[in-house]
Each structure stands twice: as C-alpha cells, then as structure tokens.
Amino acid sequence: MVAFKEFELENGLRVIVHEDPTVQIAVMNILYDVGSRDEHAEKTGFAHLFEHLMFGGSQNIPNYDEPLQRVGGENNAFTNTDITNYYLTLPASNIETGFWLESDRMMSLSFDPKVLEVQRKVVIEEFKQRYLNQPYGDVWLKLRPLAYQVHPYQWATIGKEISHIENATMEDVRAFFFKHYVPDNAILVVAGNVTVGQIKALSEKWFGPIPRGKKQRSLPLEPPQNKKRFLEVKANVPANAFYKAWHMPGRFHEDYYAIDLLSDLLGRGQSSRLFQKLVKEKEIFTSISSFVMGTLDPGLLVVSGRLTDGIELPIAEEEVEKVIEELRRNGTIDEELSKVKNQAESMLEFSEVEVINRAMNLAFAKLSGDANLVNTEAKKIEGVTAVDINRVSNQIFREENASVLYYQAQKN
C-alpha cells in the first residue's frame, strides 16, 4: 500500500506527497501530460526534443545539472507517445534545490539558439544510430503507420523523419513549450523523507506564481480496422522477423488487465504458449514474445519473433495463428492463469521497493483521474477470470483487426 496525500494549486498544478521517513532521500517526479501524440503530423519528434532541451538551462540557471550535483542530487527523464517525465533524487535536507530547479525551467526555459543546435544534433544522431543504422531499428517506423491511419500513434516518439527535427525553428520550439509545459498540464509527486505541510509550502512558493496555460487536446480517433493490413520489408538483417499487431483498448480501460494477462499467456517467457510450441517444440522461431503497448489511447497487442533459418514467413504466421486459435477455442486453465497473475503481481510489488518508482507510479496513476490506482491494480489483476481471457481474445484476435509486417532478411 502506497500512502499519499494530494492537493492542487490555483494554477492547476496537481501535487501528490508520499511520506517515507525510513529513507534519507527525497524524490521529485514531474510528469508533463505531453507526448508524441500531441505533435503535428509535419512537426514530429518535438516531445522527445524537449526532453533534451529541458536540460539545456533556463533563463536564470544556465546549467541544470551543476547546482543539483553540488547538493548530492542526480536526475534523468524519458519521453513516450503519451507523457514526458522528469525525475530527480537528492538528500531530503536539500529538497528545496529541486523545487528551485524544476519551477524555474517550467517558468522560463532559456530558448538559447546554441542549446537548440546542440540538442538538435544529439537527437538526429540518436535517430540515425538507434532507428536507421541498427538491424530491425526501423520496425516501428514502418509498423506504426501500418496499424494507425489517423491517430498520431502512427509515428514513433523519435519522430517520422529526421527532417522534422532538422527544420525545427525557435518559433516552433517556443510554441510547443508554452502550450504544453504549463502547471495545469503537469503532475508533481514528491516522495521520501518529507512532510505534506513542507511540500505544500514549497509548492506554493516555487510553482504558485507560474500562470496556468491554455492547452486543449483534440486528438483524432482511430476508426475500427475492418481489413487485414500487410507490409513486407527487405533489409540486410541476420534473420527473417515477424510482427503482427492487433488493436486493443487503452491503458485505463476496464479490459486492459485481461488483455495484458492474455499477452503474457501467449508470449511472456519460456513457459508461454508461443515459446513452448514454436521455439522449443517445432523450432519455427529462435525467439518469440507478445506484449501490449500500454498506451493511454487505444493501443496494440503485438506478437514478434525471429525465425529459424529456412522457415518462410507465411508458414511462421500460420503457426502463430494455430497457437492463438487454440487459446480462443479452448481457453485457459486456472493453473496457467494463476501463474501469469503471480508474475504480474510480483512486478507490481517490485515496482514499489524504490521510492523513485513509487513516485513515478503515483504520477502515472493520476493521469487516470485516480492516483489510488497504484493501490488497486493488484486487485484488478486478481479479478481477471478465464471467462475474461476468452472474451477479450475473441474480441481482439480477428484477422480484419490485424496488421502484419514481414521483415525479410536479404543479405548483401
């Protein structure tokens, strides 16, 4: 059980405090409700670019890392399709330094052209190294626009193409910042050896004067898919690879937990059905897994794997479908379902060990409208039945709901 208190400032900043007097540290986690889904189709990659720019200094603090390190702190951040998350850890006695740093860059990013150029080059290099110059690196650059025709999930967090970052102007950067990096679009979680009264006073002092924004989100809904989609790619990669994605509800939908467990039954670890049947028994694949994307808006359940040499991709897909059809037809047994439930619940418990993880979990849960989701997820997982698994498998695993990518190895 993660105990917490929450309050909201007049400017809309949501603040959550988790007191843990057993540690000597304090954690600040600030989640901005902005990800790549909030970008314009012709200006993608901006959310990720901002993750880098926010460490380039503010108008009053030219170097973000230096004052934090002086008081024994460290920090990091990440961006995905839905959120941008910044977090820092420091001795609890120096918590006000964190408030000073985070509030200043929320209020007054430097907009230094030199910083933009430096971070632009960093992001472009990352795009090349991780997505273009690595075997299978461009899979999601191809699979996303295959599965999504309308919704902004059709591009990866890194962006559609390098040119969007290359051509980003300071005007573009300013507009993105003042739209999304505002108090009423953020959730601040402070955890560790702190008190609610202390954090309320610091929040009012440092974040209270920042004016609220005017963000309005209106994302296009992805229409139901009514025809199977297919794409074949040929590249110089070690082995043929197979990817198949089905549309599913979003992260806070009531069926999410059943679908997540369904994906675990199919392809999580060496005891899963896909691994046992297609890697160990038939040797169709050398590796295979299934997973859910976990996105806030309706997402994807994905099966992916590398094929054994000599196996054709259509044969591999046919074998995957046989395993899925068997699950749809005969369902799951209690022992099998209990195993994946235990795995999921163990991961939840493990995620509560570190204070920083508790802070992140609280921030993300608050996006659902109820921060207490961190304390009810285990019950939701335990409540999934074999009937639920059968129901969601029949809803999702329809061929007209699938998008398939064959990644064909073509060695030079």
N, C-alpha and C positions, 0 to 999 in steps of 0.2 A: 504494500500500500504506500503510495507516494502522497504524503500530506502537503497541502498547499493552501495559500490564500491568494485572492486576486482582487484587483481594483482597476479602475480606468481613469486616466487623466482627462481633463476637459478638452484637450486637443485630440482625443480619440485613441491615444496610446494605451494598449492593453498590457497590464503588468501582472505577472504571476511570481509569487515568492514561495520558495521551498526551503524551509529552515532545516539544517542538519548540523547541530552543534558538535557532532562527533568528528568532524573534519576541521582542518585549519585553513582551508581554501575557500574561495568564493568563485562562482562561475557566472558569467553574463552571457546569455544567448539571446540574440536579437534576430528574429525571423521577419523578413520582408515578404509580404504576400505578392511576390512578382517572380515569374519565371519566363522561360522561353515562349510559353503560350500567350504571353502578353505583348509579344513583339508584332510589328507589322511584317507582312509577308515579304516585303522588299528591303527590310532592315532587320535581319535576324542576327542572332548572336550577341545582342546588346546586354541581356541579363547576365550572361557569362562575362562579357567585357567589364561590366560594372563590378562584378566580384573582385576583379583585379584593380580597377580604378579606385575602389574604396580604400585600398591600402596605399594609395599614392599621396596621401596627405590631404589636409583640409586647409581652409584659409588661415586658421590660427595655429595649426600643428603641421609643419611641413613633413615630418616623418612620423608615421603612426607607430611603428614598431619600437622606436628608440625609447620613448618615455614608458612604454609598457614593460620593456625588458629591464629598465632601471629599477622597477619595483618588483621584479621577480615574476613577471607575467609572460604568457605566451598566447598565441591566437591562431585562428585559421578560419576557413569559410568554404562553402560549397554552393553550387547552383544546380538546379534541375529544371524540369519542364514547368514546375508549379511554384517553387519557392527559391529565395536566396537567403542563406543562413550564415550569420557571423557569430563566432563564439570566442571567448577568452577565459583564461583561468589565471588567477593571481592570489597572493596571500589575502585572506579576508580583511586584514587590517588596512589594505590598500585598495579596497573596493571602489572608493571614490575616483581613483585614477581611471578606472574602467568607464564610469559614468561620464567623466570629462571627455574621454576619447570618443566614445560612441555617440554622445549627444552632439559633439562638435562636427563630426563628419555627416551626421544626419542633417544638421542645420546649414552647413557651409562647406561643401566639397570644393577643393581648390580650383578645379577646371583649368589646370595648368596644361598648355598645349604640349609641353615636353613630356609630362606624365602620360598624356593620351598617346603620344607616339611610341613611348617605351612599352606601354601595356598593349598597344595595338600589335607591335612586333611579337610580343610574348604569346598572345592569343593566336596569331597567324602561324607561328611556329608550332604551337600545340595542335592546331588544326592539321597541319601537314604531318607531324610525327605520329599522332595518335589515330588519325582518321584516314589519311591519304597514303602514307608510306608504310603502313603496317598491314600484314596479311589479315583479311577479313575486317579491317578497320572501318571500311565504308558501308558495312552491312546496314547499320541503322540510318545512314543517309539514303539508302535505297528502300529499305523495308517500311520505314515510316510513311513516305508519300504513297506507297502502295496500299497500306492499310487505311490511311486517312486521306480523304479527298477534300475536306472542307475545314476541319478543326486544325488549329495551329500545332497540334501534336505531329503534324506532317513533317516538321523539321526537327532536327536534333538540337540539344541545348547549345552545342558549339556553333550552330547556325546552318543555313542552307549551303552557303558557299563563301569562300574566303573574301570575295569582292565586297560583301556587305560590311565586313569589318575594315577592309582596306579603304572604303569610301566613306566611312563614318566621319561626320563633321562635328565640330564643337557644339554647333547648334543642336544637332541630333542628340548629343550626349546631355546637354542641359535639359532639353525637353523630356528625355527619359527619366532623368534624376528627379526633377520637380513633380513629375506625375506619380512616381512610384515610391520614392524614398522619403516618405512623409509619416508623421506619427500615427495617423489613423489607418495606415496600411502596414503597421508593424506590431509585433508581439514581443515584449521584453520579458524574459524569465531570468530571475536572479536566484541562485541556489547555493547552499553551503552554510558556512558559519556566519549567518546574517539574521536579522530580525525583520519582521514585517514593518514595524514602525520606522526603522532605519532606512529601509529601501523606499518606503513611501516618501519620506522626506527628501532623499536623494533624487528620486524620480521627479518630484515637483520642482526641485531646484535646477536640475540639469536639462530635463526634457520638457517641463511645463511651458517654458516660453516659446517653444517651437510651434509655429502655426500649423493647423491641420491642412490637409491637401484637398483636392477636388477630384480624386480618381473615381471613375465609373468604368466598370468592366462589363463588356457585352461581347461575349465570345460566340462564334457560330457553332451550332450544334451539329455534330457529325450524324448524317442520316443513316438509318439502318442499312447495312450492306445486304444486298439481295442477289449477289452473284460472286462466285469464287474468282479471286484475282491471282494472277501468276506472273512472275518475272524470273528470267534466267540470266545470270551474270557469269562471264568467263574471265578468270584472272589467274595470275601466276601465284597460286597458293599451294600449300602442302597436300591438301586433300579436299575432295568434294565435301561441301557442307550444306545442311538442310535447315530451313527455317519456316515455321508455319505459325501464324498468329490468328487468333480469334478475338473478336470484340467482346468485351465484358463490362460490367458496371464499374463505377469509380470507387475510390478508396473508402468513402464513408457510406456506401450503400449497404443495406442490411444483408445482402448476399455475398459481400466481399469475403468474409471469413470462410464460408463454404467453398468458394471458388479457389481461395488461396490453399486450402487443405486439399482440394481436388488436384491442383498442380503439384502439390507435394506427393500425393499418392502416385501420380504418374511419373514424376521425374526428379525427385529430390533424393540424391544419394544412391548408393549401390544397392539398397534394398528396394528401390522403387520399381514399379512395373516395367517401365520402359528400359531401364538398365538391365534388370534381370532377364527380360525376354530378348532384347535386341542387341545388347552388348555381350552379356555372359552366355546366353544360350544359343542364339542364332548368329552372333558375330556380324551383324549388319552394320553396326556403328562401333567406333572405337570409344566414343563418348557421347552422352546424350543427357539432356536435362529439360525440365519445364519450369516455368516461373511466371508470376504475374508482375505487371509493371508497377502497380500500386499508385497510379496517378489519381489526382483529385477528380478530374473529369473522366468519363468512361474510357477505360484503357484496354489493355491487351493481355491475353494469356498466350504465352509463347512456348513452343517446343523447338529446340535447336540441337543439332548434333553434327559430329564429324563422321564421315562414312569410312568403312573399311575399304582398302584398295580393291578395285574390281567390281564393287557394288554400284549399280546405276541408281541415280537419284529417284526416278519414278518407283523403283522397287522399294527403296527406303521409305518413301512416303506411304506406300501401300502397307508396309509392315507397321508403321506408326499408327495408321488408321485401324488396323486389326486390334492393336492393344487398346486403343480408345473405344472401339466398338464393343469390345468385351466388357470394359468397365461400364459403358452405357447400358448394355444388355443385362449384365448380371449384378451390377452394383458392387459395393464394397462390403467387407465383413468387419465386425466390431473390433477384432484384434488389430487389423490393418489400420482402421481409422484411429483407434486409440494411440497407435504408435506415432502417427504424424501429429496428432494433437499434443502428445507429450513433447515432441520436438519443438513445436511452435510455442508451447507454454514455457519450455526451458529457455528459448531465445528471449522471451519477454522478461523472464526473471533475470537473465544475464544482463539485459539492457538496463536494469535498474541498479546494478552494482556500483557503477561510477556516477558521481554527482553530475558530470557533464552530460551523460546520456539521459539522466532523469530530466535535466533542464531541456534538452532537445525534444524529448518525448512530450513534455508538457506543452512546449511551444507548438509542435505539430498537431497535437490533440486539440488545441484551442481553435485551430482552423475549422474543425468540425462544428464549432459552436459550444462545445462542452469539453473543457480541459480534463474533466474527470474520466474521460475515455481511457486515460492511462491506467485507471484502476478497474475498468470494467471489461477490457479486452479479453482477459483470460476467461472470464465467464462466457463471453460471446463465442470464443473458440470452443469451449467445453460444451456449449449448447448445440453445436452442429451435429446433425444426425445423418445416418446412412441415407435416409429419405432425401435430405437436403442435397447430399452429394449427387444422388441420381437425378434429382430435379434440375440442378444447375448444369450438370454435364449434358443433359438433353437440350437445354436452352442454348448452350454455347457451342457445342461441337456439331455444328451444322456446316456443310460444305459451302453453302452460299454466304456464310459468315466468316470464311477463312481467306487469308492472304498468304501465298506461298512464294518463297524465294529459294531458287536453286542456285547455289554458289559453286560453279563448275571449275574444277582445277584444270588449268591449261598451262602446263609448264613450258617455259621458253627453252 
